Structures are given as C-alpha cells and as structure tokens.
Amino acid sequence: MSTSGATVSKLSRRKKMRLGELLIDAGAITEEQLDQALAMQKRTGHKLGRALTEVGAIEESQLYLFLAKRLEIDYLDLSSIKLQADTVKLLPEVQARRLRALVLKRDKDGLLVGMADPTDIFAHDELGRLLGTSVKIALVNESELLRTIDIMYRRTDEIDALAAEVKEDLGEARIDIDQLTADEDSADAPVIKLLQSMFRDAVQVSASDIHIEPDEFVLRIRQRVDGVLQEHVIDGRGVAGALVTRLKLMSGLDISEKRLPQDGRFSIRVNETTLDVRVSTLPVQFGEAIVLRLLDHSANLLSLDKLGMPPILLERFYRMIERPSGMILVTGPTGSGKTTTLYSALNYVNQPATKIITVEDPVEYRLERVNQVQVHARIGLDFGRVLRTALRQDPDIILVGEMRDRETVDIGLRAAMTGHLVFSTLHTVSAVATANRLLDMGAPGYLIGAALQGIVAQRLVRRVCESCAEPHELSPGEAAWLKAQMGSKRAASAKLVQGRGCNYCQLTGYRGRIGVYELLEMDGGLTDALRREDLSDFVALAAQKKSYVPLVNCALDYALSGITSLEEVIRVAGGPDGDYEADPDKTLVSNEVADG
C-alpha cells in the first residue's frame, strides 16, 4: 500500500480524536449539542459535521475553519480551483461520493485531494489504496464538494459509449420491436442503460427538460438547465428510433403511430429522486423528436416568500389571495414558473376549513387536503366538464391549470362572481396584455371587470454565480440601452456584475434562477375600462398606477443588486425593440405607495 503523505501522517496521530471530541475540547460545542447531532446522524445517516450545522450547534463556515486550523491543513474554496476532468476522474464517481472526496490537483509530489471530513482516517487509507500514489489532504465544504461532483462527473462519455453499444446491438437493420419489448425488465439492455444514464445526467445538472432530436446523420440530446439548452451530439441516427420506441413503451403510447404527435407520461426513480416524466412526440423530417419534461415530486414546494417576489409586491399579493372571491391570474410564457407561483399561493391558503379543488393537465405538484383532478380529453373529461362538476362539490377555492378556451374562461369568471376564489394561468407577455387576451378569447368585458381581482406577470432570470461574480464593464450597446431605461445619471452610477464562469456553474457564469414579477391590482377605473372594453384607456390607467411596477423594473432592481446580469435583464425585456419599457420613477425597492 502506498503512503498517503505527510498530512495523513499528522492526522493519523489524532486517530482516536473524533470530530465531536475535537469541538468539545476546544469549547466550540457542548456535549448536549453533540448528543443532539449524533441522534440526528443516526436518523438521517448524514456526516456528523452536517448534523452539527443542522441542529444549530455551529455555523458551517466556523466548523470548516476550526477543523482546518486544528488539523493543520488547508481549507480550500473549490470555486477558486480550476479542475481538470481527467484528474478528477482518477477517483471513480461512486468512491468520490462514498468517501466525500475529490481529486483537485496532480503534481510531482502526488495528488491533492479535497475531503469534507479529514478526520476520517479509514477514508485516508482507502484513498491511498485507490489512487496508488502519495495523497495530500485539504479540507473543503461538503455541500460545495457534492455540487462539484455532480458537475465534474457528467455522463457524456458514458452516454456516447452506451449509444455506440445500442447502435452496434441494432446494426443496420430495422428496430426489433420484439427485442425492445422483451428487454422491458432487463436492466442490462443497452437502450435501458442509455436512458438511465441520460436521466442521471439530467438530475445531476438539475435539468428541467430533455430534448431528443434526430438529424440526418446525428442525434442531438439537449438539456434545459436554468432555462437555457445545453447540447450533446451523438453519432448515429439509428439510436434515436430505439430511444423513442422505448420511451413510447414506457409511457403507454402507440409505437406504430409515427405520423401524428402523441403525449404521455411515466414515473421513474433516479438515485434518490422520483421523477414524473411528461412525454411529447413530434414527427420531424428525420424521424420523431421527443421532449421529456422532468417533474421532481420529491422536491419541496417553495413558500411564497422564497420565490423571489420583492417584499412590497409580496405583501400586496398576500392581501389579494386572502380575499374570499374573485379571479387571480398568473401569466407568462411556457417555463416561466407560473405553476410554481400558483401552487405556492395555494399552499398558503390551504387550511382545514377551506375546500380546494384543482383542475390540471397534468397534476404537477401533490398537495395534502386538496382535491386534484387530472383532465383526460380522450374520454371527454375536459376542463369545462370538470369545472362544471367541481362547482357542485361546494369548493371555496378552485385552481384551473390554464385558461385554454372560451368555455373554460367563461366558467372560471362566473365561478369567481358567485363567491369562489379562482386561480389560473394564461400565456401573455405582460399583466396589461392579459385584458386583451381575455377579450380576444370571447369573454365579455362586463364579466371580466366584475370577476378579475389581479394579474401577476412573471419571468425567470438566471442568477449570477456567486462563486465567480465580478464587476462588469458595459459594452456600448448595453450602456445605451441602460441609459435609455434609467436616464444618464443613474446609468452612470450603476454597479453591475457578470459571472466569469467556474466549476460550479459549468463555465456559464450563472447558477439557479429567480422570478421577476409585475402585479396589476384592479381598481374602479380599470374595472370600468374593462366593462367598456376600452383597451386604450385600460393600458393608460394601468401605467398611471403607482403600485404597478413594470416587469423590467423588477429585473433591473435585481441587476443593480448584483443578483442577475444586465444580459439577463435585456433578454427579459426583449432587447432594444422589446415590449417592455422601464419607468425610471418606479422601483420595487423604494416604492411603498399602495393604491386604494
């Protein structure tokens, strides 16, 4: 067995001194706190360090700084280290996760390995055996370590190898349907292993969608991460047919029908995550394209105060959803977080004394105490029919997944007028444009004016990666755009940031997303304009409302606060010719005037 280096030798001298004892000895925690953490560790299986932070015994940063000083080793910020994939993968992924270790650097003296728990002597011995060379240990943050493992151990090479195996298995012949069906329960089937690898990779990078798109000679697999597609190209079109056929079998679709689009769904468990997968097929020139929407039912539903709504806007939204009746609409394009906002609102008003019915296609989140209905158009169970029945179920609150046609809009508006609180979504570009959309769908103005209480329009913008954020120097085009939106004086003093790209953000400069919002509350003037179906007056009155802050203003506030970049603001606003124009006199940070 090879030696593990001088650092490991130092740690070995403290072999019998465990983490809890070290902290107690230094007066950092009490024995009672250690007992609480040990009890949590026994329940959850987490490392002791994590358990200590979760019970509030010690701050995470304090824990790591203490350990590094006590053990006389370096405490490293993973975002500051440029990792090489071939070096990292010297340690297999399964061992990296098991040992909570990551190979950081290689030099003439051996390997530098980051560990979340350097006091684990058995892990040191295992690392020396697995790596076969001298090992120097450094301390790293556990959550950062696990996130970096997810990023560095991407399964692109594995996907390529499995795709080649599928191609070889199928040969040049037509897809053997009998073989794919027979392999249904075989985890060793190449197609199944390829799909499993694709899903694991998607979960590791928190992808919301997987796009499988056949081209003439290649197969494109694209994942939507933080709202942006990332592409991986596989050689060989024959693989696409096998994947699509297999996915059709899993979702109960007609494998013989390749001329018409189909929709289906299935559930799959990936690592510790249960995914509900929505399947949509589309005939294209070189076969069938398929899009998989990944819904993680094991993820916790966010509370309203965690969505990113500015406090002033959130306070108004709370007041609106606490009303006994009326219609509240959340609008925006596909993938803008409308459903998440509605469910968070529904979760807030979900009380034992309140009867709630939802009508959805599909049911995306599961809520206790809520009667959730999945529409099924093939058997006649459409939105209109379910809504009419729901009104006979004595509900207090009704959620309609989407206002899709005149019948749904009409029933929803009349329900709102008859003492029910109705939540729903609509695809429009802004809160103001929603009125035009409702009228265009055939809803009478007097009915909209009587029922509508408020409209929330939203988008999702990417957060600048905190690990690699740095001051951003504006290009001439960006400077001109900002000057037009804010005025010369404010634009000149603006401090903006941009991510340079690092390990954590996969070199994109962004990690995660946050919602940007505008809220239009109805008042007497707006209601009267709707009754008269006078859209020009409606738009003018909305612009005059002090509490109505355009969506682009919210995005600009986030950019000025260093949360997002100007690039993202311009993307939301649509660029120089976009539909949004900021009002320099309105901000969600300073505007505290509410309309009566």
N, C-alpha and C positions, 0 to 999 in steps of 0.2 A: 504494500500500500504506500502510495506517495505521501509525502508530508503535506500539511496544509498551511505551512508558512508560519512566520514569527507571530503574527497576530493571533492565529488559532492557538498557539502555544500559551500565550498570555491568558487567553480565555479559558484554556484547559485548567489553569491553576485555580480558576474560580468555578470549577466544575460543579461543586456541591452548593454553590451560592446561586439560588434561582432568582428570577426577576422580582418576585414578590418580596423575598428576603432582602434583596438589594435596596428596594424602595423603602421598606420599613426601617432598615438600618440607617438610611440617610434622612429619615424623617419626612419623606415625600408623601407617604400614605400611612394610614393607621391599620392595625390588624383587623378592625371591623370592616374597613373598606376592602381589604384583601379578601376577607371571607365572603363578602357580597360578590366580588368579582369572580372568585372561584366557583361560587354557586351558579353564576351566570355562565361561566365557562363550561360547567358540567351540563347545563341545559342546552346551550347553543352549539358547543363544540368549537367556539372561537378561541383564538390565541389569547393568553392572559392579558397581554398589553391592550388588545382591543376591548376585552371585557372591562378592564380598569377604566378606560376612557368612557365606555358606555354607561357605567354606573356613576360617573362623575367624580371618581377618585382623583383623577389627574388629567390635565389638558394633554392632548396628543403631542403638541409641539414640545411641551415640557418633558414629557416622557422620553421622547427621542433624544433631546438634548442631554438629559440626565444620563441616559444609557451610554451615549457616545463618550461623554466625559468620564464616566465611571469605568468603562471598559477600555478607555484609551484608544478609541478607533475613530475614524472619520464619519461624520454624518453628512450624507450627500443628497443634494437636490437632483432628482432624476431628470428634471426638465433641462438642467444645465449640461447634461452629458449627451453627446452625440453618439447614439448607439449604432452598431453595425449588426445587421441581421445575422450574418454568418457567425459572428462572435457570440451573440445572444443564444443562438440555437445549438451551441456546443453542449448546452444543458437541455435535454428534451423537455417539452412543454409540461408533460404530466409530472415530472420531477420538480420543475420550477414552481409549479403551483403547490405541490405537496410540501416542499421544503421552504416555500416562501422566499425564493432566491432567484437572482437574475445576474447573469454574467455581463459585466459592464464594459471591461476593457481587457485587452491582451497586450502584454509586453514581454521583454526578455526574461523578466523575473517570474512570470507566470500569469495568473488571471486575477483580476479584481472582481469580486462578487458582492453584490448588494443583498443584504438579508434584513428581513423585518424583525427577526428575533435572533441576534447574535449570541444570546446565552444558550441556545440550543446546541449543545456540544455534539449530540448524535447527528444533527444535520451537518455539522462541520465535517465529521468523519465521512458521511455519505457523499458530500460534495467532493472531497479529496478522491474518493474511490471512483466516482462517476466521471470526473473531469481528468483524472490521471496526471495532474500537474500541481505545482505549488499554487495555493489559493490564499489571497489576502481578503479579509472580510471588511466591509463597510456597512454602516447602518443606513437604511432607507425607510421612508414612510410606507407602511403596509398598504394603505389604500392606493397610493401612487404606484407602488410595486404591482399590484394586481391589475390596475388600469394599463400600465405599460406592458404587462404580459399579454393582455387582450390585444393590444395594438401590434406588438412585435411578432407574435406567433400567429400572424394571418395565415389562412389556409389556402392561399392562392396556388402554391406549389402542389399541395395535396389535391386541390380541385383539378389542376392540369393533369396530374398523374391518373386520377380516377377517370377523368374524361377520356384520356387515351385508352384506358382499360375498357371503358364502355364501347368505344369505337372499335377496338380490336375484338371485343366479345361479339358485337353485332356484325362485324365485317362490312362488306359492301351490299349485303342483301337487305331486303325489306325488314322492318322491325317485326320480330316474332312476338305477337301479342300473347300467345300461349305461354311463352317463356317469361314475359313480364308478369303475367298473372300468377304463374307458378312460383315465381320468386317473391310473392307478396309477403310471405312470412320469413324470408331468408335475409338475415342482416348482412350476409356476405355477398349478396347480389351487387354487381358494380353500380347499377343505376341507383340503388338504395343508398349505398355508401357515398355516392356523389351528392345526392340530395342532402344526406345527413351533414356532410362536410359544408355544403352551401349554407344550410341553416345555422350551423355552429358559427361559421364565419360572420353571418349576418347578426347573430346575437352578440358576438364579441365586440362589434363596432356599433351596436345599437341602431342597426338599420331599420327603417320603417317599412320598406318595400324591397322586393327583389324582382327585377325585370329580366326575363329570359327572351332574347330576341335573335332569331335566326337570320343570318345574312347569306349571301351566295356561297361563300366558302368558309365562313367562321360563325361561331356562336358568341354573342355578346351577353355577358351576365353583368347587370348593373344594379348597384345597391344605392338606395337613397339614404344618405346619412346627413342629419341636420338639414334636411330639405334639399340637398344637392346630390346628384347622381355621381357615383364613382364606378368606372368601367373596368371590367376584366374580360379579355378576349381569349376564347378557346378555339383551337384549330379543329375544324371538322363539323359540318352541318348535321351529320347523322346523329350526333349526340342529342341535338335539340328535339328530334322526334321522339326519342326514347324518354327524355325528361318530361315532355308534355304528356305523352301517353301515360306514364307512371303517375304524374300529378292528377290527371283526369281520373284514373282508377282510385286514387286516394280520396278525391272529392266527390265521387259518385257521378261523374259526367259521362256523356256518351262518347266513347272513344272512336266510334266510327264516323261521327259528325265532325268534319273539318272545314265545312263551308260557312258555318254560322258561328257567331260568338256564343260562349257559354259562361255561366257563373256558378261557382260552387264554393265549398268551404270544408275544412277539416281541422282537427286539432293534433298537435304534435308536442312532445316533450323534448326539449333540448337542454342538456345539462340539468340545471335546477329550475329551468324556466318552462312554463306551459304556454304555448303559443296557439292562438286561434288564427288560422290562415284563411284569408279570403282569396279566392282564385278567380281570375278573369282571363278568358282566352279570346284571341282576336286573329282571324285569318289574315295573313300578310303574303307578300309576293313569294317568299321562300319557305313557307310553312305556316306555323301558328306561333304568334307571340303570346306570352303568358306573363301576367303580373300577379305577384303574391303580396298581399297586404298583411303584415305581421302585427297581430294584436296580442300584447302581453297581459294576460289576465292576472298573472301573479304580481304585477306592478301595483303599487298603492296609488289610489286615486288622489290627485293633488287637491288640497284645500284651496279655496278662492284666494287666500292671501299669499299662496305660493305660486300663483300663475304669472305674476309679474305686473298685475294691474297697479298703476300708481295709487297711493292711498286715497287721494281726493276722489278719483274715479271709482275706486272700490267702495268707498262709503256710500256714494250715490247708487251703485249697483245693488248693495245690500238693501237699501231702502226700497228699491224697485221690486226685488224678488220677494220681499216680505209683504207685499200688497196681496189682498185676498183674491183679486181677479184681474183680468186683462191679459194681453199677449205681449211677450217679450221675445224679440228675435235676435239671434246671433248670426252675423253674416260674414262672408269672406270666401275666398276660393278654396278648392279642394286642398286638404292638408294644412290648413291654417290654424287648426286647433279648436274649431267651433264645438265639436262634440265634447272635448275635454272640458271646455268652459261650461257648457250646459250641464254636464254631469256633476261638476264641482258645485254648481248652483243647486242642483237637485239634491246633492248630498247635504248641503247646508240646510235646506228646508225639510229634509226627511225626518219627521218626528212620528212617534206612535199615534198621535192624534190626527195625522194627516194621511189621506188616501192618495197614493200616487200611481198613475198608470202611464207607461211609455209605449209608444208605437214606433218600431225601429226596423231598419233593414241595412245591416244586421244589428243585433244587440252587441254593442262593443264593450260595455262595462257591466258587471253584475253588482247590483245593489240589494242589500237586505231590505225587507219590508216593502219593496217596490214591485208592482205587477208589471213585468216586462213582456211585451208581445212582439214576436218576430213575424213580419208580414211574409206572405207566401203567395205571390201573384198567380202562380201556376194553378193553384186550387181556388182562386177567387178571393183569397184573404189579402186584399189590398189595403192601402192606407185609409181610404174612405170607409170601407166596411168596418174595419177595426175601430176607427174613430167613432162611428155611429153607435157601435156596441159599447165602447168604453164610456160614453156619456150615460148609458143606462146602468153603469156599475157604481154610481154615486162617488165619482172621484172629486178630490179637491184640487189636484194639480195634474195636468196632462202634459207629457212631453211628446212631440211629434218629431221624429228624426229629421225630416226635411219636408218643406212645403214644395211639392213637386207639380201639382196641377191645381186647376181652379176648384175642384171638388174639395181637396184637402184644405186649401186656403179658406174656402167658404165655411166649412165645418169648424175649423180651428178658430176663426174670427167669431162665429156665433157662439161657440163654447165660451170664449173669453168674455162675451157680452152677458152671458147667463150665469155669472158667478164663479167661473173656473179660472184658475191661473194657468196659462198655456205657454210653454216654452217650445221654440222651434228654431230651425236654421233655414237660411236662404243664401243662394250664391249671388252675391252682388259685390261691387268694388268698394262701396262705402255705405255708411249709415244713411246718408241723404239719398243715394240712388235706390234705396230699398223701396221707397214710396212708389217710384216709377215702375219698379219691377212688380209690385203687388197689383197696381192698376193694369199693367200690361198682361197679367195673368187672369184678368177679368173680374177682380174683386171690386165691388162698388166703393167709391170714396167715402160715403157716409158710414159704411160698415168698418172700414179701416180706421177712420177717425175715432169711432166710438170704442173700438176694441184695443187698438195699439197703445201700449204704455211706454215702450222704449226700444231702442235698437242699439246693439253693440256690434261694431265692425272691428275685425281684428286681422292681424297678420302675425307670422312668426319670423323673427330675425335671429341670425346666428350671434352668439356671444363671442366676443374676442377671447381667445385662450389666455387665461391669467398667467400661465407659465411662460409665455413668450410675448406678452403685450409690450409694445414700445411706442414712443411718440411717432406720430405720422405726419409727414410733410405733404401738404396738399399739392396735387397736380394743378395746372392752370384751369382745366375743366372743372375739377372739384371745387376749387376756390371760387370760380364764377358762379357755380350752382349754389354754394353755401351763401355767398354774398346776396344772390337773388332771393334766397329764402329768409335770411336773418337780418339783412342790412349790413353795410360795410363795417360799422363799428363793432357789432357783436361778432361778426365773422372773423375779424382781425384778431380778436382776443380768444377765440375758440381753441381749446386744447383737445386734440383728438388722438386716438391710439389705433394701432393696427397690429395684428399678430404676425410675427416673422415666420412662424412655423416651427414646430418642435416634435419630440416623440409623442407627447400626449395628444396632440391634435392631428396626427398623421400628416404633418407639414402643411396643413391648410390654413393655420392661423386662427381657427375657430373651434370651439368646443361647447356643444349644447346650444339650446335656443331659448328665447324668451318672447313672450307675447307683447305686441304693441296694439293699443286699443283706442277707439273713439266711442263715446257714449252720447247718444242723442235722446234726451228725455222729452216726451210730448208735453205740450202746454196748450193753452186755449187758442193761441194764434196758429200753431202748427196743425192742431186738430181741425180748425175752421178751414184752413187751406186744403187739407185732405178731403173734407166734405165737399168743397167746391171743385175738387180735382184740379186745383191750380198749382202745378208743379213749380212754376217760376217763383211764385210767392212762397211756397214751402222751402225752396232752396235759400231764398233771400232771408227768411225768418230764422232758419237754422244757423246761417252764418252770423247772425246778429246775437245769438245766444251766448252769453258769457261762459256758461258751463260747457258749451260744445267746443271741444278742442280737437282739431283735425288730427287724423291718424299720423300724418307725417311729423307733426309737432311732438307726439309721444316718442317716435323713433329718434328725432333729433335730440330730445332730452336724454335718451339713453346713450347716444353717441357722445354728447358733451359730458356725460358722467363716466365715460370710459367703459361702458357695458358692451356696446357694439361699435362698429366702424361706420364711417361715412359711406363706404362702399355699400353696406347693407341698407343704410337709410335711402340711398339713391335707388337701390334695387326695389325697395318697398314703394317708393314714391314714383317709380316708373321712369326715372331719368329726367332730362330737361323737358321732354314733351309729355310727361306723365299726367295722370288725372289729379294728382294731389298737389296742393299748394299750401305751404305753411303760412300761418298767420303769425308774424313776429311778435304780436301783442299777447298771444295766448301760449301759456305753457302749463303743463300738468304739475310742475314743481312749485310754481308760485301762485297759480290761480286758485283762489279759495272762495270765490263768489259763486254761490249756488242760485239758480233761478227758482223763483217761487212757483 
